[in-house]
Amino acid sequence: MYLFLLPIVLVLGTHPNGDQGDGARDELKKLQGTWRAESIQIGDKKTPDASLKSFRLTIVDDNWSLSTGAAARKSKLKINPSTDPKQLDLIDMVGGKERIVRCIYTIKGDTLTVCRPYMQVDAARPTKFAADEPFVGLSVWKRETK
């Protein structure tokens, strides 16, 4: 009789943020929405203001979509808000293999700041909010209002 519930339990049990308790679910709710880039810096290179206008980050449930005009990159999002700094993992498939980009983040009101490695496979998670190494990026996002 309860066999029909098994697929539901299996699906819910595999949600990337579902096994972390209410704290992760509540934090994930804060991240929901569309964000526009305020600044992006990788190492000592800053993205020009004119280019920033095309960057949009959309977070729906545990789906992360970064678009730059015509192109978009989609990943699954997993967070751990219980650490300091808070951790964010972007999970996607590259060449049939799972790739995890280990990031840190902070959210204050309508501002989201993310620090992450770029161009490196299995790079270590940054420990501070600074783009002071060649392949570490710091991005600041503002929530778009309707």
Buried (B, 14 or more C-beta within 10 A) or exposed (E): EEEEEEEEEEEEEEBBBBEBEEEBBEBBEBBEBBBBBBBBBBBEEBBEEEEBEEBBBBBEEBEBBBBBEEEEEEBBBBBBBEEEBBBBBBBBEEEEEEEBBBBBBBBEEEEBBBBBBBEEEEBEBBEEBEBEBEEBBBBBBBBEEE
